[in-house]
Amino acid sequence: MSEENVEIVRRIHEAVEHGDIDTVLGLYDPEIVWVFTRSPFGEFLKNDVYRGHEGLKRMFRERYDDAWREIEDELQEVIDAGARVVSVVSTHGRGRASGAEVRKTHAGVWTIRDGRVVRVEWMSREEALEAAGLSE
C-alpha cells in the first residue's frame, strides 16, 4: 500500500505541473485538509488551513493568480513513511506585487486513505521527517 501512496503523491505533483486540476482533485478526498501553519510559504496565503475541494481551488487561485507572477515547484524527494508520505519540494517564485524573487525548500506530510489524500501539512524537511516518524 505504501508504494501506491508514493505514486499518488508523484501523480499529484505531475498533474499540478501540467495544470491538470481534474486529476489533482480526483486524487484528493472531498474533505481534504491542507495545513500551512508551519510552512515557509504560509505568509503568502490568506489562510493557514484550507478544507475540501473548494478550499483547495481557493488556495490554488491565491497561490498562482494572486501571490505570484511566476512560480515553479521542483519535486526533490518522495519518501515512503508507511502510512504517510513525505515530499520535499524546492519552490522558486517571483512575487506579483513586489517582483521579489523567493526560493525555499519545504516538505509536505501526506496522509492517504483508500487511495485519496485526506491531509497535507507543509513544514521544513526536518519537521516533516519527525512528524512522519522518520527523524534522522
Residue frames as a rotation matrix with the C-alpha (Angstrom) as fourth column:
MET 1
0.564 0.826 0.000 0.00
0.826 -0.564 0.000 0.00
0.000 0.000 -1.000 0.00
SER 2
0.385 -0.418 -0.823 2.77
0.273 -0.800 0.534 2.48
-0.882 -0.430 -0.193 0.81
GLU 3
-0.725 -0.631 0.277 4.24
0.433 -0.104 0.896 2.29
-0.536 0.769 0.348 -2.72
GLU 4
-0.100 0.790 0.605 0.76
0.946 -0.114 0.305 3.13
0.310 0.602 -0.736 -4.04
ASN 5
0.709 0.354 -0.610 0.71
0.600 -0.758 0.258 6.16
-0.371 -0.549 -0.750 -1.73
VAL 6
-0.250 -0.877 -0.411 4.09
0.249 -0.468 0.848 7.32
-0.936 0.109 0.336 -3.03
GLU 7
-0.721 0.003 0.693 2.75
0.691 0.077 0.719 7.02
-0.051 0.997 -0.057 -6.59
ILE 8
0.403 0.914 0.054 -0.34
0.910 -0.406 0.087 9.11
0.101 0.014 -0.995 -5.69
VAL 9
0.485 -0.296 -0.823 1.89
0.282 -0.838 0.467 11.94
-0.828 -0.459 -0.323 -4.42
ARG 10
-0.649 -0.754 0.102 4.02
0.291 -0.122 0.949 11.76
-0.703 0.645 0.299 -7.59
ARG 11
-0.378 0.590 0.713 0.89
0.912 0.104 0.397 11.84
0.160 0.801 -0.577 -9.79
ILE 12
0.660 0.618 -0.427 -0.43
0.699 -0.714 0.047 14.91
-0.276 -0.329 -0.903 -7.97
HIS 13
0.047 -0.725 -0.688 2.86
0.101 -0.681 0.725 16.78
-0.994 -0.104 0.041 -8.43
GLU 14
-0.808 -0.332 0.486 2.91
0.470 0.134 0.872 15.89
-0.355 0.934 0.048 -12.14
ALA 15
0.003 0.910 0.415 -0.74
0.984 -0.076 0.159 16.93
0.177 0.408 -0.896 -12.60
VAL 16
0.612 0.145 -0.778 -0.13
0.444 -0.877 0.186 20.27
-0.655 -0.458 -0.601 -10.85
GLU 17
-0.407 -0.874 -0.265 2.90
0.144 -0.348 0.926 20.87
-0.902 0.339 0.268 -13.07
HIS 18
-0.875 0.103 0.473 0.70
0.484 0.130 0.865 20.31
0.027 0.986 -0.164 -16.15
GLY 19
-0.816 0.577 0.008 -2.26
-0.572 -0.807 -0.149 22.31
-0.080 -0.127 0.989 -14.82
ASP 20
-0.511 0.618 -0.597 -4.49
-0.044 0.675 0.736 19.21
0.858 0.403 -0.318 -14.76
ILE 21
-0.628 0.289 0.722 -6.87
-0.764 -0.405 -0.502 20.25
0.147 -0.867 0.476 -11.98
ASP 22
0.456 0.857 -0.240 -9.31
-0.794 0.513 0.325 17.38
0.402 0.042 0.915 -12.67
THR 23
0.235 -0.466 -0.853 -6.64
0.208 0.881 -0.424 14.76
0.950 -0.078 0.304 -11.96
VAL 24
-0.778 -0.542 0.318 -5.50
-0.141 -0.343 -0.929 16.70
0.613 -0.767 0.190 -8.90
LEU 25
-0.296 0.740 0.604 -9.00
-0.951 -0.290 -0.111 16.92
0.093 -0.607 0.789 -7.42
GLY 26
0.550 0.527 -0.648 -9.68
-0.533 0.819 0.213 13.28
0.643 0.228 0.732 -8.26
LEU 27
-0.082 -0.688 -0.721 -6.78
0.324 0.666 -0.672 12.22
0.942 -0.289 0.169 -6.04
TYR 28
-0.915 -0.162 0.369 -7.94
-0.256 -0.474 -0.842 14.29
0.312 -0.865 0.393 -3.07
ASP 29
-0.532 0.753 -0.387 -10.71
0.847 0.468 -0.253 13.27
-0.009 -0.463 -0.887 -0.70
PRO 30
0.095 0.642 0.761 -13.64
0.537 -0.676 0.504 15.71
0.838 0.361 -0.409 -0.87
GLU 31
0.962 0.259 -0.090 -12.89
0.198 -0.430 0.881 16.59
0.189 -0.865 -0.465 2.78
ILE 32
0.176 -0.984 0.029 -9.16
0.778 0.121 -0.617 17.22
0.603 0.131 0.787 2.18
VAL 33
0.955 -0.019 -0.294 -7.38
0.188 -0.729 0.658 19.42
-0.227 -0.684 -0.693 4.74
TRP 34
0.246 -0.897 0.367 -4.27
0.638 -0.135 -0.758 21.41
0.730 0.421 0.539 3.70
VAL 35
0.870 0.010 -0.493 -2.34
0.451 -0.419 0.788 22.95
-0.199 -0.908 -0.369 6.61
PHE 36
0.340 -0.740 0.580 0.22
0.462 -0.405 -0.789 25.78
0.819 0.536 0.204 6.24
THR 37
0.990 0.123 0.074 0.71
0.003 -0.534 0.846 26.80
0.144 -0.837 -0.528 9.89
ARG 38
0.482 -0.876 0.018 4.40
0.100 0.075 0.992 25.73
-0.871 -0.476 0.124 9.82
SER 39
0.520 -0.237 0.821 5.02
0.847 0.266 -0.460 26.31
-0.109 0.934 0.339 6.11
PRO 40
-0.491 -0.729 -0.477 7.68
0.568 -0.683 0.459 28.77
-0.661 -0.045 0.749 4.99
PHE 41
-0.874 0.227 0.429 5.09
0.294 -0.455 0.841 29.88
0.386 0.861 0.331 2.41
GLY 42
-0.195 0.856 -0.479 2.27
0.979 0.146 -0.139 30.41
-0.049 -0.497 -0.867 4.91
GLU 43
-0.343 -0.009 -0.939 2.83
0.328 -0.938 -0.111 34.17
-0.880 -0.346 0.325 4.86
PHE 44
-0.948 -0.078 -0.308 1.97
-0.251 -0.411 0.876 34.26
-0.195 0.908 0.370 1.14
LEU 45
-0.598 0.790 -0.137 -1.50
0.483 0.491 0.725 32.75
0.640 0.368 -0.675 1.60
LYS 46
-0.295 0.589 0.753 -4.65
-0.530 -0.756 0.384 34.20
0.795 -0.285 0.535 3.11
ASN 47
0.721 0.595 0.355 -5.38
-0.645 0.389 0.658 31.20
0.253 -0.704 0.664 5.37
ASP 48
-0.329 -0.811 0.484 -3.42
-0.916 0.399 0.045 28.70
-0.230 -0.428 -0.874 7.43
VAL 49
-0.674 0.218 0.706 -5.86
0.113 0.975 -0.194 25.86
-0.730 -0.051 -0.681 6.65
TYR 50
-0.453 0.557 -0.696 -7.85
-0.891 -0.251 0.379 25.05
0.036 0.792 0.610 3.51
ARG 51
-0.553 0.353 0.755 -10.66
-0.184 0.832 -0.524 22.47
-0.813 -0.429 -0.394 3.60
GLY 52
0.335 0.770 0.542 -12.38
0.286 0.465 -0.838 20.46
-0.898 0.436 -0.065 0.91
HIS 53
-0.082 -0.324 0.943 -12.13
0.980 0.144 0.135 20.74
-0.179 0.935 0.305 -2.86
GLU 54
0.741 0.393 0.545 -13.42
0.506 -0.860 -0.068 24.33
0.442 0.327 -0.835 -2.81
GLY 55
0.849 -0.500 -0.174 -10.77
-0.128 -0.513 0.849 25.31
-0.514 -0.698 -0.499 -0.28
LEU 56
0.022 -0.860 0.510 -8.12
0.581 0.426 0.693 23.64
-0.813 0.281 0.509 -2.43
LYS 57
0.213 0.135 0.968 -9.30
0.944 -0.283 -0.168 25.56
0.251 0.950 -0.188 -5.51
ARG 58
0.977 0.166 0.136 -9.22
0.118 -0.945 0.306 28.81
0.179 -0.282 -0.942 -3.50
MET 59
0.519 -0.853 -0.055 -5.67
0.056 -0.030 0.998 28.05
-0.853 -0.521 0.032 -2.32
PHE 60
-0.092 -0.541 0.836 -4.55
0.902 0.311 0.300 27.39
-0.422 0.782 0.459 -5.91
ARG 61
0.578 0.358 0.733 -6.08
0.666 -0.727 -0.170 30.70
0.472 0.587 -0.658 -7.07
GLU 62
0.967 -0.238 -0.087 -4.36
-0.116 -0.722 0.682 32.59
-0.225 -0.649 -0.726 -4.24
ARG 63
0.273 -0.931 0.242 -1.06
0.250 0.312 0.917 30.89
-0.929 -0.190 0.317 -4.96
TYR 64
-0.307 -0.453 0.837 -0.97
0.862 0.239 0.446 31.02
-0.403 0.859 0.317 -8.74
ASP 65
0.170 0.480 0.861 -3.13
0.836 -0.533 0.132 34.03
0.522 0.697 -0.492 -9.58
ASP 66
0.929 0.338 0.153 -2.82
0.202 -0.806 0.557 36.41
0.311 -0.487 -0.816 -6.63
ALA 67
0.794 -0.594 -0.129 0.55
0.027 -0.177 0.984 35.98
-0.608 -0.784 -0.125 -4.91
TRP 68
-0.114 -0.950 0.291 2.95
0.267 0.253 0.930 35.06
-0.957 0.184 0.225 -7.69
ARG 69
0.264 0.032 -0.964 3.84
-0.839 -0.486 -0.246 36.47
-0.476 0.874 -0.101 -11.09
GLU 70
0.267 -0.223 -0.938 5.60
-0.557 0.758 -0.339 33.17
0.786 0.613 0.078 -11.71
ILE 71
0.140 -0.225 0.964 6.12
-0.911 0.353 0.215 30.11
-0.388 -0.908 -0.156 -9.53
GLU 72
0.274 -0.146 -0.951 7.70
-0.577 0.766 -0.284 26.73
0.769 0.626 0.126 -10.11
ASP 73
0.554 -0.058 0.831 7.90
-0.722 0.464 0.514 23.68
-0.415 -0.884 0.215 -7.88
GLU 74
-0.021 -0.582 -0.813 10.58
-0.695 0.593 -0.406 21.03
0.718 0.557 -0.417 -8.24
LEU 75
0.913 0.352 0.208 9.89
-0.400 0.668 0.627 17.73
0.082 -0.656 0.751 -6.53
GLN 76
0.026 -1.000 0.017 13.21
-0.930 -0.030 -0.365 16.71
0.366 -0.007 -0.931 -4.98
GLU 77
-0.949 -0.311 -0.058 12.30
-0.257 0.865 -0.430 13.68
0.184 -0.393 -0.901 -2.88
VAL 78
0.272 0.962 0.035 9.36
-0.763 0.193 0.616 11.43
0.586 -0.194 0.787 -2.18
ILE 79
-0.769 -0.625 0.134 9.88
-0.528 0.503 -0.685 9.40
0.360 -0.598 -0.716 0.97
ASP 80
0.090 0.760 -0.644 7.79
-0.030 0.648 0.761 6.39
0.996 -0.049 0.081 1.92
ALA 81
-0.726 -0.276 0.630 6.88
-0.598 -0.199 -0.777 6.66
0.340 -0.940 -0.021 5.60
GLY 82
-0.915 0.404 0.002 4.50
0.367 0.832 -0.417 3.72
-0.171 -0.380 -0.909 5.83
ALA 83
-0.007 0.998 -0.056 1.08
0.925 -0.015 -0.380 5.23
-0.380 -0.055 -0.923 6.48
ARG 84
0.702 0.181 -0.689 2.33
0.039 -0.975 -0.217 8.62
-0.711 0.125 -0.692 5.31
VAL 85
0.348 -0.623 0.700 4.42
0.921 0.085 -0.381 10.07
0.178 0.777 0.603 2.51
VAL 86
0.330 -0.339 -0.881 6.88
0.265 -0.862 0.431 12.95
-0.906 -0.376 -0.194 2.78
SER 87
0.540 -0.221 0.812 7.54
0.810 -0.123 -0.573 15.09
0.227 0.967 0.113 -0.29
VAL 88
0.014 -0.615 -0.788 10.39
0.497 -0.680 0.540 17.57
-0.868 -0.399 0.296 -0.38
VAL 89
0.543 0.338 0.769 9.87
0.837 -0.294 -0.462 20.43
0.070 0.894 -0.442 -2.81
SER 90
-0.587 -0.666 -0.460 12.04
0.590 -0.741 0.320 23.32
-0.554 -0.084 0.828 -3.90
THR 91
0.489 0.819 0.299 9.90
0.851 -0.373 -0.371 26.29
-0.193 0.436 -0.879 -4.89
HIS 92
-0.727 -0.666 -0.166 11.11
0.563 -0.717 0.410 29.27
-0.392 0.205 0.897 -6.86
GLY 93
0.262 0.888 0.379 8.84
0.965 -0.248 -0.085 32.23
0.018 0.388 -0.921 -7.50
ARG 94
-0.881 -0.386 0.275 8.61
0.397 -0.918 -0.016 35.93
0.259 0.095 0.961 -8.18
GLY 95
-0.469 0.715 -0.519 6.07
0.570 -0.205 -0.796 37.95
-0.675 -0.669 -0.311 -6.22
ARG 96
0.069 0.602 0.795 3.26
0.980 -0.190 0.059 39.51
0.187 0.775 -0.603 -8.22
ALA 97
0.930 0.369 0.001 3.21
0.359 -0.906 0.223 42.84
0.083 -0.207 -0.975 -6.37
SER 98
0.675 -0.701 -0.231 6.84
-0.190 -0.467 0.863 43.16
-0.713 -0.539 -0.449 -5.25
GLY 99
0.773 -0.427 -0.470 8.66
-0.463 0.128 -0.877 41.37
0.434 0.895 -0.099 -8.04
ALA 100
0.055 -0.773 0.632 10.86
-0.972 0.104 0.212 39.89
-0.229 -0.626 -0.746 -5.32
GLU 101
0.070 -0.149 -0.986 12.42
-0.501 0.850 -0.163 36.54
0.863 0.505 -0.015 -6.05
VAL 102
0.229 0.083 0.970 11.85
-0.936 0.292 0.197 33.79
-0.267 -0.953 0.144 -3.47
ARG 103
0.022 -0.242 -0.970 13.42
-0.431 0.873 -0.227 30.33
0.902 0.423 -0.085 -3.31
LYS 104
-0.142 -0.015 0.990 12.59
-0.977 0.161 -0.138 27.97
-0.157 -0.987 -0.038 -0.47
THR 105
-0.617 0.003 -0.787 12.59
-0.184 0.972 0.148 24.27
0.765 0.236 -0.599 0.21
HIS 106
-0.288 0.604 0.743 9.68
-0.946 -0.059 -0.319 22.83
-0.149 -0.795 0.588 2.13
ALA 107
-0.954 -0.063 -0.292 8.14
-0.110 0.983 0.148 19.43
0.278 0.174 -0.945 2.78
GLY 108
-0.044 0.991 0.126 4.65
-0.911 -0.092 0.401 18.02
0.409 -0.097 0.907 2.87
VAL 109
-0.923 -0.042 0.384 3.46
-0.227 0.863 -0.451 15.21
-0.312 -0.503 -0.806 5.09
TRP 110
-0.400 0.758 -0.515 0.73
-0.788 0.003 0.616 13.44
0.469 0.652 0.596 3.14
THR 111
-0.663 0.330 0.672 -1.90
-0.292 0.712 -0.638 11.22
-0.689 -0.619 -0.376 4.76
ILE 112
-0.538 0.412 -0.735 -3.70
-0.767 0.123 0.630 8.95
0.350 0.903 0.250 2.31
ARG 113
-0.544 0.459 0.703 -6.71
-0.267 0.699 -0.663 6.70
-0.795 -0.549 -0.258 2.91
ASP 114
0.209 0.688 0.695 -8.43
0.427 0.575 -0.697 4.46
-0.880 0.443 -0.174 0.40
GLY 115
-0.134 -0.399 0.907 -6.40
0.979 0.086 0.183 5.87
-0.151 0.913 0.379 -2.48
ARG 116
0.459 0.302 0.835 -7.16
0.471 -0.880 0.059 9.53
0.753 0.367 -0.547 -1.77
VAL 117
-0.688 -0.725 0.029 -5.24
0.429 -0.439 -0.789 12.23
0.585 -0.530 0.614 0.06
VAL 118
0.390 0.860 -0.328 -7.08
0.777 -0.116 0.618 13.32
0.494 -0.496 -0.714 3.22
ARG 119
0.925 -0.141 -0.352 -4.49
0.131 -0.751 0.647 15.69
-0.356 -0.645 -0.676 4.71
VAL 120
0.253 -0.908 0.333 -1.30
0.751 -0.032 -0.659 17.52
0.609 0.417 0.674 3.72
GLU 121
0.923 -0.054 -0.382 0.70
0.243 -0.687 0.685 19.56
-0.299 -0.725 -0.620 6.18
TRP 122
0.563 -0.714 0.416 3.60
0.387 -0.217 -0.896 21.74
0.730 0.666 0.155 4.95
MET 123
0.927 -0.374 -0.019 6.71
-0.120 -0.344 0.931 22.44
-0.355 -0.861 -0.364 7.04
SER 124
0.130 -0.951 -0.282 10.50
-0.984 -0.159 0.083 22.11
-0.123 0.267 -0.956 6.92
ARG 125
0.136 -0.175 -0.975 12.07
-0.470 0.855 -0.219 18.82
0.872 0.488 0.034 5.80
GLU 126
-0.839 -0.536 -0.095 13.32
-0.151 0.397 -0.905 18.09
0.523 -0.745 -0.414 9.32
GLU 127
-0.561 0.716 0.415 9.89
-0.713 -0.163 -0.682 18.73
-0.421 -0.678 0.602 10.86
ALA 128
0.317 0.711 -0.628 8.24
-0.926 0.375 -0.044 16.57
0.205 0.595 0.777 8.18
LEU 129
-0.237 -0.483 -0.843 10.57
-0.262 0.867 -0.423 13.63
0.935 0.121 -0.332 8.81
GLU 130
-0.977 -0.098 0.192 9.93
-0.204 0.130 -0.970 13.91
0.070 -0.987 -0.147 12.54
ALA 131
-0.252 0.963 0.095 6.13
-0.891 -0.192 -0.412 14.15
-0.379 -0.188 0.906 12.02
ALA 132
0.456 0.400 -0.795 6.24
-0.758 0.643 -0.111 11.02
0.466 0.653 0.596 9.85
GLY 133
0.866 -0.132 0.482 8.30
-0.290 0.653 0.700 9.13
-0.407 -0.746 0.527 12.43
LEU 134
0.757 -0.607 0.242 11.49
0.605 0.509 -0.612 9.23
0.249 0.609 0.753 10.34
SER 135
0.908 -0.413 0.077 13.61
-0.418 -0.872 0.257 11.78
-0.039 -0.265 -0.963 12.19
GLU 136
0.581 -0.764 -0.278 17.29
0.141 0.432 -0.891 11.42
0.801 0.479 0.358 11.39
